[in-house]
Amino acid sequence: MNIDIVNNNDGSSYSVENGSTQYLFTVEDGETVELALIFDNQKGSIDVYVAKDGVEANADFREKDLSSGTYNVIVSEAGSYQVLYTCKDYVGEYSCSIEKK
């Protein structure tokens, strides 16, 4: 991930993100995992997918150019998973909470 800091004339600043960031988690047999993907977009674009074995073709969730909001994803098949964010000139916040049920 490449992060550039932009300084405004009034002394405030903001970061612009380009590139990818990933989070990994595991689902055990008989377990269900709920993800809350939260976005507060101000500028630019962000894409995300949640995929078993890190293979986009296996994605349980895949969205491009996400809007601000919360997206809930439930995964119940055992295995290793990747949450991959790809940013292009992105200004804003994003987070992922993972809760085992």
ABEGO torsion letter per residue (X at the ends): XBBBBBBBAAGBBBBBBBEBBBBBBBBBBGBBBBBBBBBBBABEBBBBBBBBGGBAAABABBBBGBBBEBBBBBBABBEBBBBBBBBBGBBEBBBBBBBBX
